Amino acid sequence: MAIWLQGNLQAHDFIPADYWTGNVPLVRDQISKATLWLVQDQRDHDIIAFCGLQDNYIAGFFVDEQARGRGVGAALMAKLQQTYPKLTLAVYQKNIGAARFYRRHGFTLLKQDRDETTGQLEDVLVWQQPR
C-alpha cells in the first residue's frame, strides 16, 4: 500500500491528496482480489514494484521511487506482455510520464474517457501480442 500511495501522490499532483488517502481501504480490498505481479529487491527482498490485474486489465502499475529508472518497470511490463495476449489500462492524460512509458511498450489509444470519480480525462490504452 505504501508504494501505491506514494506513486499516486507523486504522479497525480493534479488530484487532491485526500482523494488517494481516502481510497486506501477500498484499494486494499481490491488488491486482495486482484492478480498481483511483484518485483522484489534482490538484496533485501522488499517489494519494489507491483502490478495488479483484473483479468487482462492493468488496474495498477507501480514502481517504488527508489527503484525507478533502473529498468524494473520495463522488466515487469515485459513479463506481463510475455504472459498475457492482450492488456488494457487507463492512464490520466496529465500523467505524461506514465503515458509515455505505456506507449514505449506498445500500448495504443483505444478511447478517451473521463474518470467519474476525479473528473480527470484519461486515455484507455490497449496492447496485443503480435500474431
VENJOPE-V839389 format. One record per run of one state. SS is the DSSP state (helix for helix, strand for strand, loop for the rest). FROM is the first residue (numbers start at 0). TO is the last residue. If there is no record, write none. Layout:
ss=SS from=FROM to=TO
ss=SS from=FROM to=TO
This chain:
ss=loop from=0 to=0
ss=helix from=1 to=10
ss=loop from=11 to=15
ss=helix from=16 to=21
ss=loop from=22 to=22
ss=helix from=23 to=32
ss=loop from=33 to=33
ss=strand from=34 to=39
ss=loop from=40 to=45
ss=strand from=46 to=53
ss=loop from=54 to=55
ss=strand from=56 to=62
ss=loop from=63 to=63
ss=helix from=64 to=66
ss=loop from=67 to=70
ss=helix from=71 to=82
ss=loop from=83 to=84
ss=strand from=85 to=91
ss=loop from=92 to=94
ss=helix from=95 to=103
ss=loop from=104 to=106
ss=strand from=107 to=113
ss=loop from=114 to=119
ss=strand from=120 to=127
ss=loop from=128 to=130
